[in-house]
């Protein structure tokens, strides 16, 4: 009888241990999955210390390109698109004097800008890039740089004096930048298809006919 009880105890203990191992394995497997794309593995080169981290890298770009470089690009394009989203809407109602500035659609206005004006814009943007990155413009130089992505020393309102609030502002910028990039893409396609401005199209919505 004692031997039987001992055997049952041993079997039970083994079963409990196996169950515990299975549960632990499940936890480890769940921890390795991406929070934003649960059926994919968590990107090994990304971590939650990065602003706006969601574990999203379905194409595995961070396996080949520096995550710091990619975040720098994301922040920069997000900032550009936040400005562009405002510009797309303002252009419907506000124009500088002259026929060249008369178009209410950004997709048409760009073709009215003289070649000299486009070169001025191009050179100005290049100068800003050169100065803001202190002459470091190549990919190898970016990967060696240890500064925080998007940090340009521009904080005239001293919003970064409180570290906790600054983290919140960083996250807000990333989220709004991502939304702006999607929004500007929508603005462009909407203008190309309907030949209407953003606000005009909202006020006179008509389904597309194919």
Backbone as a printed PyTorch tensor [residue, N CA C, xyz], in Angstrom:
tensor([[[  0.8320,  -1.1980,   0.0000],
         [  0.0000,   0.0000,   0.0000],
         [  0.8720,   1.2550,   0.0000]],

        [[  1.8850,   1.2550,   0.8530],
         [  2.7870,   2.3900,   0.9420],
         [  3.5120,   2.5930,  -0.3760]],

        [[  3.8830,   1.4660,  -0.9980],
         [  4.5850,   1.5600,  -2.2780],
         [  3.6620,   2.1650,  -3.3320]],

        [[  2.3700,   1.7790,  -3.2920],
         [  1.4020,   2.2990,  -4.2550],
         [  1.2260,   3.8030,  -4.0940]],

        [[  1.0690,   4.2290,  -2.8140],
         [  0.9190,   5.6590,  -2.5360],
         [  2.1440,   6.4200,  -2.9920]],

        [[  3.3240,   5.8500,  -2.6970],
         [  4.5600,   6.5120,  -3.1030],
         [  4.6340,   6.6530,  -4.6210]],

        [[  4.1860,   5.5770,  -5.3370],
         [  4.2100,   5.6290,  -6.7910],
         [  3.2760,   6.6960,  -7.3260]],

        [[  2.0780,   6.8030,  -6.7190],
         [  1.1220,   7.8230,  -7.1460],
         [  1.6730,   9.2080,  -6.9010]],

        [[  2.3160,   9.3690,  -5.7240],
         [  2.8940,  10.6710,  -5.3920],
         [  3.9680,  11.0620,  -6.3950]],

        [[  4.7960,  10.0970,  -6.7520],
         [  5.8610,  10.3720,  -7.7110],
         [  5.2860,  10.7700,  -9.0560]],

        [[  4.2340,  10.0060,  -9.5070],
         [  3.5990,  10.3000, -10.7940],
         [  2.9450,  11.6750, -10.7830]],

        [[  2.2770,  12.0060,  -9.6540],
         [  1.6090,  13.3040,  -9.5310],
         [  2.6140,  14.4360,  -9.5700]],

        [[  3.7320,  14.2250,  -8.8300],
         [  4.7650,  15.2570,  -8.8040],
         [  5.3410,  15.4820, -10.1770]],

        [[  5.5190,  14.3610, -10.9200],
         [  6.0690,  14.4820, -12.2660],
         [  5.1070,  15.2290, -13.1780]],

        [[  3.7890,  14.9200, -13.0080],
         [  2.7960,  15.5700, -13.8400],
         [  2.7190,  17.0520, -13.5360]],

        [[  2.7980,  17.4270, -12.2510],
         [  2.7770,  18.8310, -11.8570],
         [  3.9840,  19.5570, -12.4250]],

        [[  5.1560,  18.8990, -12.3090],
         [  6.3700,  19.5270, -12.8230],
         [  6.2730,  19.7440, -14.3300]],

        [[  5.7230,  18.7370, -15.0470],
         [  5.5740,  18.8570, -16.4900],
         [  4.6300,  19.9890, -16.8430]],

        [[  3.5360,  20.0940, -16.0610],
         [  2.5670,  21.1650, -16.3140],
         [  3.2050,  22.5210, -16.0830]],

        [[  4.0230,  22.6040, -15.0170],
         [  4.6860,  23.8710, -14.7090],
         [  5.6450,  24.2600, -15.8220]],

        [[  6.3710,  23.2600, -16.3480],
         [  7.3030,  23.5200, -17.4380],
         [  6.5550,  24.0070, -18.6620]],

        [[  5.4010,  23.3510, -18.9550],
         [  4.6010,  23.7570, -20.1130],
         [  4.1100,  25.1830, -19.9670]],

        [[  3.6390,  25.5140, -18.7320],
         [  3.1470,  26.8710, -18.5040],
         [  4.2730,  27.8760, -18.6690]],

        [[  5.4490,  27.5390, -18.1140],
         [  6.5920,  28.4390, -18.2420],
         [  6.9930,  28.6130, -19.7040]],

        [[  6.9440,  27.5310, -20.4740],
         [  7.2780,  27.6120, -21.8890],
         [  6.2890,  28.4980, -22.6250]],

        [[  4.9950,  28.3560, -22.2340],
         [  3.9710,  29.1920, -22.8700],
         [  4.2150,  30.6630, -22.5880]],

        [[  4.6090,  30.9560, -21.3210],
         [  4.8840,  32.3440, -20.9440],
         [  6.0450,  32.8950, -21.7470]],

        [[  7.1100,  32.0830, -21.8920],
         [  8.2830,  32.5090, -22.6500],
         [  7.9120,  32.7460, -24.1000]],

        [[  7.0840,  31.8230, -24.6720],
         [  6.6810,  31.9670, -26.0690],
         [  5.8410,  33.2060, -26.2760]],

        [[  4.9230,  33.4750, -25.3010],
         [  4.0910,  34.6670, -25.4030],
         [  4.9400,  35.9220, -25.2990]],

        [[  5.9700,  35.8770, -24.4170],
         [  6.8290,  37.0440, -24.2300],
         [  7.6380,  37.3360, -25.4850]],

        [[  7.8880,  36.3060, -26.3040],
         [  8.6790,  36.4900, -27.5080],
         [  7.8510,  36.9640, -28.6910]],

        [[  6.5310,  37.0380, -28.5380],
         [  5.6690,  37.4910, -29.6200],
         [  5.5360,  39.0080, -29.6110]],

        [[  5.3710,  39.5610, -30.7880],
         [  5.2020,  41.0090, -30.9250],
         [  3.8860,  41.4610, -30.3070]],

        [[  3.9250,  42.5850, -29.6040],
         [  2.7040,  43.1180, -28.9860],
         [  1.7350,  43.6460, -30.0350]],

        [[  2.2540,  44.1540, -31.1420],
         [  1.3960,  44.7360, -32.1720],
         [  0.9880,  43.7370, -33.2460]],

        [[  1.8170,  42.7110, -33.4530],
         [  1.4950,  41.6630, -34.4230],
         [  1.6910,  40.3210, -33.7160]],

        [[  0.6920,  39.8700, -32.9520],
         [  0.8680,  38.7240, -32.0460],
         [  1.2840,  37.4240, -32.7170]],

        [[  1.0460,  37.2720, -34.0160],
         [  1.4200,  36.0250, -34.6760],
         [  2.8560,  36.0560, -35.2050]],

        [[  3.5720,  37.1730, -34.9740],
         [  4.9730,  37.2770, -35.3680],
         [  5.8670,  37.3650, -34.1390]],

        [[  7.1060,  36.9790, -34.2990],
         [  8.0570,  37.0600, -33.1890],
         [  8.4210,  38.5080, -32.8960]],

        [[  8.7550,  38.7690, -31.6440],
         [  9.1590,  40.1060, -31.2530],
         [ 10.4970,  40.4480, -31.9190]],

        [[ 10.6270,  41.6510, -32.5350],
         [ 11.8960,  42.0260, -33.1820],
         [ 13.0390,  42.0220, -32.1730]],

        [[ 14.0840,  41.2770, -32.4680],
         [ 15.1760,  41.1110, -31.5090],
         [ 16.0020,  42.3770, -31.3370]],

        [[ 16.0130,  43.2530, -32.3450],
         [ 16.8410,  44.4540, -32.2680],
         [ 16.0870,  45.6920, -31.8040]],

        [[ 14.8180,  45.5140, -31.4390],
         [ 14.0390,  46.6220, -30.8900],
         [ 13.8100,  46.3800, -29.4140]],

        [[ 13.6490,  47.4540, -28.6480],
         [ 13.3520,  47.3110, -27.2250],
         [ 12.4480,  48.4460, -26.7770]],

        [[ 11.8110,  48.2570, -25.6390],
         [ 10.7960,  49.2180, -25.1830],
         [ 11.3790,  50.5240, -24.6540]],

        [[ 12.7060,  50.6920, -24.7270],
         [ 13.2900,  51.9760, -24.3290],
         [ 13.1300,  53.0190, -25.4420]],

        [[ 12.7910,  52.5610, -26.6490],
         [ 12.6230,  53.4690, -27.7830],
         [ 11.2410,  54.1040, -27.7240]],

        [[ 11.1730,  55.4030, -27.9810],
         [  9.8900,  56.1080, -27.9600],
         [  8.9540,  55.5140, -29.0030]],

        [[  7.7090,  55.2360, -28.5890],
         [  6.7210,  54.7000, -29.5160],
         [  6.8690,  53.2210, -29.8030]],

        [[  7.6420,  52.5010, -28.9780],
         [  7.8800,  51.0730, -29.2170],
         [  6.5820,  50.2700, -29.1220]],

        [[  6.3300,  49.4590, -30.1430],
         [  5.1750,  48.5450, -30.1190],
         [  5.5590,  47.1490, -30.6010]],

        [[  6.8420,  46.9300, -30.8610],
         [  7.2660,  45.6270, -31.3570],
         [  6.8390,  45.3860, -32.7950]],

        [[  6.7120,  46.4600, -33.5620],
         [  6.2090,  46.3450, -34.9410],
         [  7.3650,  46.4070, -35.9370]],

        [[  7.6620,  45.2840, -36.5510],
         [  8.6660,  45.2210, -37.6170],
         [  8.3920,  43.9640, -38.4380]],

        [[  7.2240,  43.9060, -39.1020],
         [  6.8360,  42.6800, -39.8160],
         [  7.7710,  42.3180, -40.9620]],

        [[  8.4880,  43.2890, -41.5190],
         [  9.4070,  43.0150, -42.6210],
         [ 10.8230,  42.7050, -42.1490]],

        [[ 11.0530,  42.7950, -40.8360],
         [ 12.3770,  42.4940, -40.2950],
         [ 13.4510,  43.4690, -40.7220]],

        [[ 13.0800,  44.7390, -40.9230],
         [ 14.0470,  45.7350, -41.3920],
         [ 15.1690,  45.9680, -40.3890]],

        [[ 14.8340,  45.8370, -39.0930],
         [ 15.8480,  46.1010, -38.0650],
         [ 16.9050,  44.9950, -37.9990]],

        [[ 16.7110,  43.9270, -38.7520],
         [ 17.7460,  42.8970, -38.8360],
         [ 18.8650,  43.3160, -39.7820]],

        [[ 18.5830,  44.3160, -40.6140],
         [ 19.5440,  44.7320, -41.6380],
         [ 19.9230,  46.2100, -41.5360]],

        [[ 19.0450,  47.0130, -40.9330],
         [ 19.2820,  48.4530, -40.8440],
         [ 19.2540,  48.8650, -39.3780]],

        [[ 20.1040,  49.8040, -39.0130],
         [ 20.1960,  50.2620, -37.6360],
         [ 18.8500,  50.7860, -37.1290]],

        [[ 18.3280,  50.2540, -36.0040],
         [ 17.0610,  50.7620, -35.4500],
         [ 17.1300,  52.2550, -35.1400]],

        [[ 18.3020,  52.7260, -34.7150],
         [ 18.4530,  54.1500, -34.4190],
         [ 18.2810,  54.9900, -35.6800]],

        [[ 18.8680,  54.5180, -36.7790],
         [ 18.7350,  55.2140, -38.0620],
         [ 17.2760,  55.2300, -38.5210]],

        [[ 16.5930,  54.0890, -38.3710],
         [ 15.1880,  53.9880, -38.7760],
         [ 14.3040,  54.9140, -37.9430]],

        [[ 14.5840,  55.0060, -36.6370],
         [ 13.7710,  55.8880, -35.8060],
         [ 14.0370,  57.3510, -36.1320]],

        [[ 15.2780,  57.6760, -36.4310],
         [ 15.6030,  59.0420, -36.8560],
         [ 14.8010,  59.4010, -38.1040]],

        [[ 14.7490,  58.4670, -39.0580],
         [ 13.9830,  58.6970, -40.2960],
         [ 12.4970,  58.8340, -39.9990]],

        [[ 11.9860,  57.9800, -39.1080],
         [ 10.5550,  58.0290, -38.7740],
         [ 10.1880,  59.3630, -38.1370]],

        [[ 10.9930,  59.8120, -37.1850],
         [ 10.7110,  61.0740, -36.5070],
         [ 10.7620,  62.2400, -37.4870]],

        [[ 11.7770,  62.2260, -38.3550],
         [ 11.9400,  63.3250, -39.3100],
         [ 10.7670,  63.3740, -40.2860]],

        [[ 10.3990,  62.2230, -40.8380],
         [  9.2750,  62.1990, -41.7740],
         [  7.9550,  62.5170, -41.0740]],

        [[  7.8310,  62.1090, -39.8210],
         [  6.6340,  62.4530, -39.0590],
         [  6.5050,  63.9550, -38.8640]],

        [[  7.6200,  64.6180, -38.5470],
         [  7.6060,  66.0760, -38.3700],
         [  7.2510,  66.7790, -39.6830]],

        [[  7.8400,  66.3050, -40.7730],
         [  7.5470,  66.9020, -42.0790],
         [  6.0630,  66.7600, -42.4050]],

        [[  5.5200,  65.5820, -42.1590],
         [  4.1120,  65.3330, -42.4960],
         [  3.1570,  66.0810, -41.5740]],

        [[  3.5390,  66.3210, -40.3370],
         [  2.6780,  67.1340, -39.4630],
         [  2.5760,  68.5570, -39.9950]],

        [[  3.7160,  69.0970, -40.4570],
         [  3.7000,  70.4260, -41.0790],
         [  2.9320,  70.3940, -42.3950]],

        [[  3.1400,  69.3290, -43.1720],
         [  2.4800,  69.2190, -44.4770],
         [  0.9720,  69.1170, -44.3300]],

        [[  0.5040,  68.3730, -43.3250],
         [ -0.9430,  68.2170, -43.1310],
         [ -1.6050,  69.5740, -42.9000]],

        [[ -0.9400,  70.4110, -42.1140],
         [ -1.4640,  71.7690, -41.8900],
         [ -1.4050,  72.5670, -43.1880]],

        [[ -0.2860,  72.4500, -43.9140],
         [ -0.1180,  73.1850, -45.1580],
         [ -1.1500,  72.8090, -46.2140]],

        [[ -1.4770,  71.5320, -46.3210],
         [ -2.4780,  71.0780, -47.2980],
         [ -3.8180,  71.7730, -47.0550]],

        [[ -4.1850,  71.9230, -45.7980],
         [ -5.4830,  72.5230, -45.4690],
         [ -5.4420,  74.0480, -45.6150]],

        [[ -4.3800,  74.6680, -45.1060],
         [ -4.2580,  76.1300, -45.1890],
         [ -4.2510,  76.5930, -46.6440]],

        [[ -3.6110,  75.8180, -47.5240],
         [ -3.4890,  76.2090, -48.9170],
         [ -4.8360,  76.3290, -49.6260]],

        [[ -5.8470,  75.6720, -49.0960],
         [ -7.1830,  75.7890, -49.6990],
         [ -7.7510,  77.2070, -49.5570]],

        [[ -7.3230,  77.9060, -48.5070],
         [ -7.9600,  79.1810, -48.1780],
         [ -7.0180,  80.3810, -48.2110]],

        [[ -5.7200,  80.1400, -48.0700],
         [ -4.7600,  81.2440, -47.9860],
         [ -3.7620,  81.1280, -49.1360]],

        [[ -3.5860,  82.2190, -49.8950],
         [ -2.6630,  82.2080, -51.0230],
         [ -1.8430,  83.4950, -51.0340]],

        [[ -0.5950,  83.3660, -51.4400],
         [  0.2270,  84.5490, -51.6580],
         [ -0.1830,  85.1990, -52.9810]],

        [[  0.1100,  86.4780, -53.1430],
         [ -0.2490,  87.1470, -54.4070],
         [  0.4610,  86.4970, -55.5970]],

        [[ -0.2060,  86.4750, -56.7280],
         [  0.4060,  85.9310, -57.9390],
         [ -0.2490,  84.6450, -58.3930]],

        [[ -0.2820,  84.4340, -59.6990],
         [ -0.9190,  83.2540, -60.2730],
         [ -0.2180,  81.9660, -59.8690]],

        [[  1.0910,  82.0340, -59.6750],
         [  1.8410,  80.8340, -59.3260],
         [  1.4120,  80.2600, -57.9790]],

        [[  0.8070,  81.1070, -57.1160],
         [  0.3730,  80.6530, -55.7910],
         [ -1.1480,  80.4530, -55.7190]],

        [[ -1.8300,  80.4400, -56.8370],
         [ -3.2910,  80.4520, -56.8340],
         [ -3.9430,  79.0880, -56.6580]],

        [[ -3.2080,  78.0190, -56.8840],
         [ -3.8170,  76.6950, -56.8170],
         [ -4.1520,  76.3020, -55.3840]],

        [[ -5.3340,  75.7040, -55.2210],
         [ -5.7430,  75.2610, -53.8870],
         [ -5.3300,  73.8110, -53.6190]],

        [[ -4.8420,  73.1300, -54.6380],
         [ -4.4140,  71.7410, -54.4850],
         [ -2.8960,  71.6490, -54.4710]],

        [[ -2.3560,  71.0420, -53.4390],
         [ -0.9020,  70.9010, -53.3350],
         [ -0.3400,  70.0550, -54.4650]],

        [[ -1.1210,  69.0760, -54.9340],
         [ -0.6590,  68.1960, -56.0060],
         [ -0.5160,  68.9380, -57.3340]],

        [[ -1.1850,  70.0740, -57.4800],
         [ -1.0610,  70.8820, -58.6960],
         [ -0.1090,  72.0620, -58.4890]],

        [[ -0.0760,  72.5680, -57.2600],
         [  0.7440,  73.7480, -56.9690],
         [  2.2300,  73.4950, -57.1860]],

        [[  2.6640,  72.2910, -56.8890],
         [  4.1000,  71.9930, -57.0090],
         [  4.5880,  72.1430, -58.4450]],

        [[  3.7110,  71.9180, -59.4190],
         [  4.1120,  72.0210, -60.8280],
         [  4.1080,  73.4700, -61.3270]],

        [[  3.5970,  74.3820, -60.4940],
         [  3.6110,  75.7930, -60.8650],
         [  4.8350,  76.5270, -60.3180]],

        [[  5.5650,  75.8660, -59.4370],
         [  6.7550,  76.4940, -58.8510],
         [  7.8650,  76.5430, -59.8960]],

        [[  8.4580,  77.7010, -60.1360],
         [  9.5600,  77.8030, -61.1120],
         [ 10.7350,  76.9180, -60.7040]],

        [[ 11.5200,  76.5220, -61.6790],
         [ 12.6740,  75.6580, -61.4170],
         [ 13.6250,  76.2810, -60.3950]],

        [[ 13.8150,  77.6010, -60.5130],
         [ 14.6930,  78.2920, -59.5570],
         [ 14.1730,  78.1930, -58.1370]],

        [[ 12.8490,  78.2730, -57.9950],
         [ 12.2460,  78.1560, -56.6640],
         [ 12.4240,  76.7740, -56.0750]],

        [[ 12.2840,  75.7500, -56.9050],
         [ 12.4880,  74.3700, -56.4380],
         [ 13.9300,  74.1520, -55.9930]],

        [[ 14.8790,  74.7350, -56.7270],
         [ 16.2820,  74.6120, -56.3410],
         [ 16.5490,  75.3320, -55.0180]],

        [[ 15.9150,  76.4630, -54.8070],
         [ 16.0650,  77.1860, -53.5370],
         [ 15.5720,  76.3320, -52.3740]],

        [[ 14.4280,  75.6800, -52.5670],
         [ 13.8770,  74.8040, -51.5210],
         [ 14.8320,  73.6390, -51.2680]],

        [[ 15.3080,  73.0370, -52.3390],
         [ 16.2060,  71.8880, -52.2310],
         [ 17.4900,  72.2550, -51.4820]],

        [[ 18.0790,  73.3900, -51.8210],
         [ 19.3250,  73.8310, -51.1700],
         [ 19.0800,  74.1780, -49.7040]],

        [[ 17.9390,  74.8190, -49.4230],
         [ 17.6260,  75.1840, -48.0360],
         [ 17.4710,  73.9390, -47.1700]],

        [[ 16.7660,  72.9290, -47.7030],
         [ 16.5770,  71.6760, -46.9490],
         [ 17.9270,  70.9850, -46.7380]],

        [[ 18.7690,  70.9850, -47.7780],
         [ 20.0900,  70.3790, -47.6520],
         [ 20.9400,  71.0680, -46.5980]],

        [[ 20.8360,  72.4100, -46.5250],
         [ 21.5970,  73.1680, -45.5260],
         [ 21.1290,  72.8370, -44.1170]],

        [[ 19.8070,  72.7160, -43.9490],
         [ 19.2550,  72.3550, -42.6290],
         [ 19.7510,  70.9800, -42.2080]],

        [[ 19.7400,  70.0180, -43.1380],
         [ 20.2150,  68.6670, -42.8470],
         [ 21.6980,  68.6840, -42.4650]],

        [[ 22.4810,  69.4070, -43.2280],
         [ 23.9200,  69.4560, -42.9980],
         [ 24.2520,  70.0550, -41.6320]],

        [[ 23.5640,  71.1470, -41.2890],
         [ 23.8270,  71.8290, -40.0190],
         [ 23.3030,  71.0230, -38.8330]],

        [[ 22.0680,  70.5130, -38.9600],
         [ 21.4590,  69.8020, -37.8300],
         [ 22.1910,  68.5100, -37.4960]],

        [[ 22.8260,  67.8790, -38.4920],
         [ 23.5600,  66.6390, -38.2480],
         [ 25.0660,  66.8540, -38.1950]],

        [[ 25.4680,  68.1240, -38.1470],
         [ 26.8780,  68.4860, -38.0050],
         [ 27.7540,  67.8210, -39.0690]],

        [[ 27.2380,  67.8140, -40.2940],
         [ 28.0020,  67.2830, -41.4170],
         [ 27.9590,  65.7770, -41.5700]],

        [[ 27.2720,  65.0850, -40.6500],
         [ 27.1980,  63.6190, -40.7250],
         [ 25.9440,  63.2330, -41.5120]],

        [[ 26.1290,  62.8350, -42.7580],
         [ 24.9870,  62.5540, -43.6220],
         [ 24.9820,  61.1430, -44.2030]],

        [[ 26.0660,  60.3910, -44.0350],
         [ 26.1210,  59.0410, -44.5930],
         [ 25.6080,  58.0210, -43.5780]],

        [[ 25.1780,  56.8720, -44.0710],
         [ 24.6390,  55.8330, -43.1890],
         [ 25.6640,  55.3540, -42.1480]],

        [[ 26.9210,  55.0770, -42.5120],
         [ 27.8950,  54.6620, -41.4930],
         [ 28.0710,  55.6960, -40.3810]],

        [[ 28.0140,  56.9770, -40.7410],
         [ 28.1480,  58.0250, -39.7210],
         [ 26.9400,  58.0250, -38.7910]],

        [[ 25.7550,  57.7690, -39.3330],
         [ 24.5490,  57.7090, -38.5070],
         [ 24.6280,  56.5530, -37.5170]],

        [[ 25.1170,  55.4110, -37.9630],
         [ 25.1670,  54.2400, -37.0930],
         [ 26.1710,  54.4070, -35.9590]],

        [[ 27.2020,  55.2260, -36.1810],
         [ 28.1980,  55.4540, -35.1300],
         [ 27.7670,  56.5440, -34.1530]],

        [[ 26.8170,  57.3720, -34.5730],
         [ 26.3540,  58.4770, -33.7310],
         [ 25.5560,  57.9180, -32.5610]],

        [[ 25.7840,  58.4320, -31.3640],
         [ 25.1100,  57.9200, -30.1670],
         [ 24.0610,  58.8880, -29.6170]],

        [[ 23.7850,  59.9780, -30.3300],
         [ 22.7830,  60.9300, -29.8510],
         [ 21.3850,  60.3360, -29.9740]],

        [[ 20.4600,  60.8880, -29.2120],
         [ 19.0820,  60.4120, -29.2410],
         [ 18.4460,  60.7450, -30.5850]],

        [[ 17.7970,  59.7690, -31.2390],
         [ 17.1530,  60.0410, -32.5310],
         [ 16.1530,  61.1940, -32.4290]],

        [[ 16.2440,  62.1330, -33.3460],
         [ 15.3260,  63.2700, -33.3720],
         [ 15.7360,  64.4300, -32.5020]],

        [[ 16.7740,  64.2590, -31.6660],
         [ 17.2070,  65.3310, -30.7680],
         [ 18.0530,  66.3340, -31.5370]],

        [[ 17.5440,  67.5620, -31.6330],
         [ 18.2570,  68.6070, -32.3720],
         [ 18.6050,  69.7920, -31.4870]],

        [[ 18.3780,  69.6520, -30.1810],
         [ 18.6660,  70.7510, -29.2680],
         [ 17.6780,  71.8970, -29.3860]],

        [[ 16.5150,  71.6200, -29.9720],
         [ 15.5080,  72.6680, -30.1690],
         [ 14.3990,  72.4920, -29.1370]],

        [[ 14.3980,  73.3580, -28.1200],
         [ 13.3850,  73.2930, -27.0680],
         [ 13.1970,  74.6860, -26.4660]],

        [[ 12.6870,  75.6340, -27.2710],
         [ 12.5750,  77.0230, -26.8000],
         [ 11.6170,  77.1940, -25.6220]],

        [[ 10.6840,  76.2480, -25.4360],
         [  9.7180,  76.3470, -24.3330],
         [ 10.1350,  75.5400, -23.1110]],

        [[ 11.3310,  74.9430, -23.1640],
         [ 11.8380,  74.1270, -22.0370],
         [ 10.8870,  73.0000, -21.6520]],

        [[ 10.3190,  72.3440, -22.6420],
         [  9.4000,  71.2410, -22.3680],
         [ 10.1320,  70.0090, -21.8580]],

        [[ 11.4520,  69.9470, -22.0950],
         [ 12.1970,  68.7700, -21.6930],
         [ 12.8180,  68.8470, -20.3130]],

        [[ 12.4860,  69.8730, -19.5350],
         [ 13.1170,  69.9920, -18.2180],
         [ 12.6220,  68.9380, -17.2300]],

        [[ 11.3900,  68.4310, -17.4330],
         [ 10.8490,  67.3610, -16.6010],
         [ 10.9720,  66.0500, -17.3790]],

        [[ 11.8530,  65.1290, -16.9460],
         [ 12.0990,  63.8860, -17.6990],
         [ 10.8480,  63.0680, -17.9670]],

        [[  9.9520,  62.9710, -16.9780],
         [  8.7390,  62.1770, -17.1610],
         [  7.8140,  62.7980, -18.2020]],

        [[  7.6390,  64.1020, -18.1210],
         [  6.7920,  64.7840, -19.0990],
         [  7.4290,  64.7330, -20.4820]],

        [[  8.7550,  64.7810, -20.5150],
         [  9.4510,  64.7500, -21.7880],
         [  9.2260,  63.4150, -22.4920]],

        [[  9.2000,  62.3210, -21.7440],
         [  8.9070,  61.0150, -22.3220],
         [  7.5140,  60.9990, -22.9380]],

        [[  6.5800,  61.6400, -22.2530],
         [  5.2150,  61.7140, -22.7730],
         [  5.1800,  62.5160, -24.0700]],

        [[  5.9190,  63.6290, -24.1060],
         [  5.9640,  64.4490, -25.3180],
         [  6.6140,  63.6900, -26.4740]],

        [[  7.6480,  62.8990, -26.1630],
         [  8.2970,  62.0940, -27.2030],
         [  7.3030,  61.0930, -27.8020]],

        [[  6.5350,  60.4360, -26.9270],
         [  5.5420,  59.4680, -27.3920],
         [  4.4520,  60.1580, -28.2010]],

        [[  4.0160,  61.3260, -27.7300],
         [  2.9930,  62.0790, -28.4590],
         [  3.4820,  62.4530, -29.8580]],

        [[  4.7450,  62.8670, -29.9440],
         [  5.2930,  63.2540, -31.2400],
         [  5.3310,  62.0620, -32.1930]],

        [[  5.7710,  60.9130, -31.7020],
         [  5.8320,  59.7170, -32.5340],
         [  4.4440,  59.3400, -33.0370]],

        [[  3.4590,  59.3200, -32.1270],
         [  2.1020,  58.9080, -32.5150],
         [  1.4790,  59.8830, -33.5040]],

        [[  1.6200,  61.1770, -33.2370],
         [  1.0630,  62.1710, -34.1470],
         [  1.7940,  62.1840, -35.4790]],

        [[  3.1020,  61.9240, -35.4450],
         [  3.8650,  61.8470, -36.6840],
         [  3.4250,  60.6690, -37.5370]],

        [[  3.2000,  59.5200, -36.9110],
         [  2.7180,  58.3450, -37.6510],
         [  1.3420,  58.6140, -38.2560]],

        [[  0.4800,  59.2220, -37.4850],
         [ -0.8550,  59.5580, -37.9800],
         [ -0.7630,  60.5470, -39.1380]],

        [[  0.1280,  61.5300, -39.0200],
         [  0.2910,  62.5280, -40.0780],
         [  0.8100,  61.8990, -41.3650]],

        [[  1.7300,  60.9420, -41.2650],
         [  2.2480,  60.2900, -42.4600],
         [  1.1380,  59.5500, -43.2030]],

        [[  0.2740,  58.8740, -42.4470],
         [ -0.8650,  58.1860, -43.0670],
         [ -1.8450,  59.2160, -43.6370]],

        [[ -2.0970,  60.2880, -42.8610],
         [ -3.0410,  61.3160, -43.2870],
         [ -2.6120,  62.0250, -44.5580]],

        [[ -1.3390,  62.4020, -44.6530],
         [ -0.8520,  63.0990, -45.8430],
         [ -0.9340,  62.1880, -47.0670]],

        [[ -0.6410,  60.9070, -46.8770],
         [ -0.8100,  59.9610, -47.9790],
         [ -2.2570,  59.9380, -48.4560]],

        [[ -3.1990,  59.9880, -47.5020],
         [ -4.6160,  60.0430, -47.8590],
         [ -4.9790,  61.3400, -48.5620]],

        [[ -4.4390,  62.4610, -48.0800],
         [ -4.7030,  63.7700, -48.7120],
         [ -4.2840,  63.7510, -50.1920]],

        [[ -3.0780,  63.2380, -50.4390],
         [ -2.5390,  63.2380, -51.8020],
         [ -3.4100,  62.3970, -52.7400]],

        [[ -3.7560,  61.1880, -52.2950],
         [ -4.5740,  60.3190, -53.1420],
         [ -5.9750,  60.9070, -53.3460]],

        [[ -6.5160,  61.5060, -52.2940],
         [ -7.8360,  62.1160, -52.4000],
         [ -7.8310,  63.2650, -53.3990]],

        [[ -6.7800,  64.0910, -53.3910],
         [ -6.6770,  65.2100, -54.3300],
         [ -6.4990,  64.7270, -55.7640]],

        [[ -5.6950,  63.6830, -55.9320],
         [ -5.4750,  63.1480, -57.2760],
         [ -6.7450,  62.5460, -57.8600]],

        [[ -7.5680,  61.9200, -57.0240],
         [ -8.7630,  61.2370, -57.5020],
         [ -9.9600,  62.1690, -57.6660]],

        [[-10.1300,  63.1180, -56.7270],
         [-11.3330,  63.9520, -56.7440],
         [-11.1010,  65.3620, -57.2660]],

        [[ -9.8190,  65.7790, -57.3590],
         [ -9.4780,  67.1460, -57.7590],
         [-10.1070,  68.1780, -56.8150]],

        [[-10.2530,  67.7990, -55.5500],
         [-10.8110,  68.6770, -54.5360],
         [ -9.8480,  68.7830, -53.3650]],

        [[ -9.9410,  69.9180, -52.6460],
         [ -9.1650,  70.0750, -51.4360],
         [ -9.7340,  69.2190, -50.3160]],

        [[ -9.0070,  69.1310, -49.2150],
         [ -9.4170,  68.2740, -48.1010],
         [-10.7650,  68.7100, -47.5320]],

        [[-10.8830,  69.9810, -47.1910],
         [-12.1270,  70.4840, -46.5950],
         [-13.2520,  70.5020, -47.6270]],

        [[-12.9320,  70.8960, -48.8430],
         [-13.9420,  70.9250, -49.9080],
         [-14.5290,  69.5360, -50.1500]],

        [[-13.6820,  68.5420, -50.1260],
         [-14.1570,  67.1790, -50.3630],
         [-15.0300,  66.6840, -49.2150]],

        [[-14.7030,  67.1030, -48.0070],
         [-15.5220,  66.7180, -46.8500],
         [-16.9000,  67.3770, -46.9160]],

        [[-16.9480,  68.6100, -47.4030],
         [-18.2110,  69.3400, -47.4780],
         [-19.0830,  68.8830, -48.6520]],

        [[-18.4490,  68.3340, -49.6710],
         [-19.1990,  67.9200, -50.8780],
         [-18.8270,  66.4670, -51.2320]],

        [[-19.0150,  65.6150, -50.2560],
         [-18.5670,  64.2270, -50.4500],
         [-19.3900,  63.5320, -51.5310]],

        [[-18.6850,  62.9540, -52.4700],
         [-19.3180,  62.1650, -53.5250],
         [-18.5450,  60.8580, -53.6820]],

        [[-19.2450,  59.7300, -53.7410],
         [-18.5240,  58.4660, -53.9380],
         [-17.8770,  58.4290, -55.3220]],

        [[-16.7440,  57.7630, -55.4080],
         [-16.0490,  57.6540, -56.6770],
         [-16.8010,  56.7220, -57.6210]],

        [[-16.8770,  57.0850, -58.8630],
         [-17.5130,  56.2180, -59.8580],
         [-16.4520,  55.6350, -60.7700]],

        [[-16.4630,  54.3290, -60.9030],
         [-15.4660,  53.6550, -61.7350],
         [-16.1290,  53.0770, -62.9730]]])
